[in-house]
Amino acid sequence: MTGWHASDALVTRYANGSLPDPDAWSLEKHLESCGRCAARVSRAVRETPAGVVLAEVRETVLRTSEREAAEGALTARGTRAAPAVRTAGDARASGAHASTSGSASTSAASASASTSTPDHTTAAAPSRPYRRARLRGPRSLTTAPIGSRTARVLWAAGPAVRGAWSAAVLGVALAAVLLARFADFAGARPLLLAVAPAVPVAGVALSYGAHSDPLHEIAAATPSAGLRLVLTRTAAVLAVSLPLLTLAGALLPSSGAPAAATWLLPGLTLTLVSLALAGYVGFRAATAVTGGGWLCAVLGPVLTADGRLTARLAEQVSAYLDGAPAQGGWAAAAVLCAALLAARRPAYDRLDRR
């Protein structure tokens, strides 16, 4: 028994089926130890249209069980009476047979006893006792080294981290460094800053949904599904992409581009925009619109410019990322998207489950 009890609104939503799955599972866990709330929920369910159907099903099951129990009792009594009749008839037949072949059977039994050795080991040896198998699971995260523990958490956090996306992030970082160091490409940092905000968005697209996760149906049916699972996998994507791309940008020459860390807030904001938009159109469409829109806005004017591509790219990146007004706008957008996610949390309970 606990001090908390389900409210009337919670009980009503559970009875009519409008309560999200995580909240319903939490309420059902509470009902295991609270008879008062269990009686209220039972009364609310009986008052719904489904309660009438459940009552009819219950009566049908009880009638069927009583009929099958009565038939089973009659069958059991008939089975016990039949061997007695057969035994009496067999006794008369065996008596007549014994009077005519008693001596032959006695001599055969004596010969068999003198010439054969019974296999007492096979006949009387008890069966080998059941030996419980020793289950050995993976080493606990609490006893693993810190580096190994972090790697295990990131690996288990989502499909994108353990798939080709992580290799793609590493490839983007290495390509930018190689272009600057060996190809003497002056626009390596502006190009990296232009592409970097769309990288976490692509990771989000590959982290949730039946199109990317073979175990999506199982994961979506757990109490941790919905927005909680989405945020967990998004955090894993950010934990991989943010430090790696920022470090790569710090190793590149500036070439008039903003600092290497100026893309962090825009990248986080675009990720939150994708999550907020996914509540309406799904993850694949939301990430395609967000990531594609960002790349078109930044790279479109550069591709249409004549000459001075490096300088034009640096100007575009600076306009979107550098300065207090730009960073303040990204921060305000991030707060609005976070508030929208919190307000529309129930919409993610059944999102992309097909």
N, C-alpha and C positions, 0 to 999 in steps of 0.2 A: 504494500500500500504506500502511495506517495502523497505529498502535500498538493501536487498539481492535479487538476481535473480538466477534462476536455470541455471547451465552451459549447454552448448550444449551436453556434454557427458552424463550429468544426464538426460536431456530430451530424448536423443536417447535410453538410457538404459530403461527408463520408457516406451517408445513407443514399444520397442521390447520385453518387459516383462522380462528382465534380472536384473532389479533393485530389491534388497532385499525388503521384505515387510515393515520393519520399515522405510526405506528411502522412499519407495513409498507413505506410509501414510503421512510422513512428507511433501513430495512434494504436495500431494493432499490438505493438509491443507493450504499450501502456495497459491495454485491456487485459493482458495476461496476469497482471498483479492488482488490478483495480476492479472489483466486482460492481461498484457503483456506476462507473462509466460503462462497463460492459452491459449492464441492464439498460442504461439510457440508449446506447447504440442499438441494442437488440430491439427496443421499443420503437426507435426511429426507423429501423429497417422494415419492421412489420407494417408500418403505416405507409410505406411507399408501394407503388404498383408492383415492384419486384417482390415485396414481402408476401403478397397474395400468391404469387407463383411459387415462391419458396415453401409456403405452407402446404400447397397442394402437392409439391414434390415430396415433402416430408411425410405426409399422410400416405402417399403411394408407396414410398420406401418402407414405411412401417407395416402396411398391409402385406406387401410382398415378403417381407422378412418373416412375419408371423405364419404366412401360408407355407413358405419353404421350411420353416422350423417344424410345423406339424407334419408335412410330408416326410421330412427326414426322420422324425420319431417313428412313424409307421414303417418306414423302410428298415430302420434299425431293429424293430421288434420282429419283422418278418425274417430278417437275416439271422437273428439268434434262434428262431424256431426251426428253420430249415436244416441246419446241421444235425439237430437232435433226431429228426426223422431219418435222415440218411445214415446216421450212425447206427440206429437200431437195425436197419436193413442190412448194412454192411456186417454187423456182428453175426447175424444169422448165416450170411453167406460165408463168412470167414470160418465159422464153426464147422460147417459142412466140409469146407476145403481142408481144414486142419485134421479132420478125422481120417481123410484118405491119404494125405501126404505128409503126415507129421514126422514119420521116421526118416523120409528122404530129406526133408528140410533140416532135421537135426544133424544128420551126417554131413550134409553140405555145409552147414554152419560150422561144424567142428573142423572140417578140412580147411575151410577158409580161414579160420582163426589160427590154425597151425602153420599155414604157408604164407600168410600176408602179415605185414607190419603196418598198423594204422599210423597215419600221419598226424600225430598229436600237435605238431607245431602249427600246421595249417588249419586244423579243425578247431583247436581250443585256444590258440594264442590270441590275446586281445589285440585290437587294432592299435596302431601307433597313435599315441596321444597327439592332439593338435598342437602345433608349435606356432605361436604367434610371430608373424613376420615383423621384423624391425624396420620401421619406416624412417628413412633418413631424408629430411628435407634440406633445402638450401640454407646456408649459414645465415643467421639472423642479421638484420641490418644494424642492430644495436651493438653487435660484437665485431662487425667488419671495420676495417680501417676507414678513415674519413674519406679518402679519395675513392676507395672501392664503394663505399656507401653512396656517395654522390653519383657515381656512374650507374649503380643499380637503380637508384631512384629515377634518374633521367631515362634510363633504358625502359623502365616499366611505365613511364608517364604517358607515352603515346606512340603511335605508329610513325609519325614524322621523324622523331628523334632517332629511332632505330632503323629507319629506312634510308632511301637514297637522298632525302632532303638534307641530312647532316653532311653528307659528302658534297652536295651541291653548295652548301654554305662555305665549307672549307675551300672548295674550288673557286668560288667568287673571291674570297679573301686572298688566296694564293695568286690568282690571275692578276689582281690589282697590284700586288707587290712585285710580281715578275714584270709586268708592263712598265712599272716605274723604275725598277732597278736595272733591268737588262735591255728593254726596248726603248728606254729614255722617253717614255710617254708622259708629257707634262700634265695631261688631264686625268691621270689615274685617280687622284683623290676626288675631284668633282664627279667623275663617273661612278665611283664607289658610293659617294654620298647620295647620288641620285637613285641608285638601284637599291641601296640598303634598306630603306623603309618598306619596300615591297617584299623583302625576303621573309620577315615574320608572318606577313599576310599569307604567303604561299605555304608556310609551315602550318598555319591554322587550317587551311584548306585540306591539307593532307593528314590532319590529326583526328578528325571526327567525321563519322559517317560510314555507311556500308560500302561506299566506293573505295575507301582507303584502309579500313580496319576489318580483317576477317572475323574478329570476335566482337563486332559492333553490336549485334543483337544481344549477346550475353552481357556486355558492358552496359548497354542501355537499359537492361532490366534490373540492374543493381540499385540499392538505395542511394549510391553515390552518383547516379547518372544525372542528366540534366545539366544545369548551369555549373554545378560543382565540378563535374567531369570536364566540361568545356574549359573552365578556368584553369584546372590542373594541367591539362595538356597544353594550353596556351602558355602557362608559366614555364613549362619545360622547353617550349619553342623559344621563348624569349631568353631563357637562361643559356641557351646554346648560341643564338645568333647575336645578341647584344654585345657581349664581351669580345667575341671573335672578330666581328666586323669593326668594332671600335678600335681594337688593337691593330688590325690591318690598316685602318685609316691613319692611326698615329705614326705608322712606319713610312707613310708616303709623304712626299714633299707637298707643301700647301698649294702652290701654283695659283694663289689668289682665292682659293676655296675656303669655306669656313673651317672651324676646328673639327677634329675627328668625332667629338662627342655631340655635336649639334644635331645629329640625326636621331638620337635616342628618344627624345620626346615625340617628334613626328612619327617615328616607327611605332612607339607605344600607342599613340593616338589612332593611327591607321588600323592597328590591330583591334582596338576597341570599337572603331567604326565598323569593321568587318563583323565583329561579334554582335553588335547591336542590330546591324542590318540583317544578319542571319536569322534573327527571330521572326523576320517577315518573309524572306525569300529563300532561306536555306543557306548552308555554308558555301557550297560551290558557286552559286550566283553572287553571294555577298562578297566573297574574296575576289572573284573575277572583276566585279565592278570597282571595288576599292583599289586593288593592286593595279588593274589596267588603267583606271582613271588617273592614279598618281603618276604612272610612267608616261602617259600621254601628256599630262600637264607639264611635266618637267622636261621630257626629251622631245616632245613635239616641236616647240619653237626652235630647238637647237638643230633638229634634222632639216628643217625648212630654211635655215639661215645659210647665206652664201659666205663661205670662208669663216675664219676666226671661230672655229668650232669649239676649241678649248676655252677661249675667253668667254664665249657665249654660254657654254655649259656652266662655267664658274659663276657667271652672273645669275643664271637661273637658279642654281643651287643656293646661292647667297640670298636671293630674294625670298625663297621658301623657308630657309632654315636659319639664317643668321639674323641677329638683332633681337632686342627685347620685344618689339611688337609681334614678330613672327612667333617667337617662343611662347609669348603670352597667349596668342590665339590658339596655338596647339594645346596649351595647358587647359584653356577654357573648354575646348572641344573634347578633351579627354575627360574632364569632370562631367560634362553633359552626357557623354556616352556611358560612363560608369553609372550615372543616375538612371539612365534608360534601361541598362541591364538589370539593375536592382528592381526597377518598377515592373519589368516584363519577365521576371524570373520564371513564373509558371509556364511561359510559352516554350521554354527549352526542355520541359520534361518529356515531351513527345516529338521533339524535333529530329528529323532525319532518321527515323526508326525503321523505315522501309528499305 
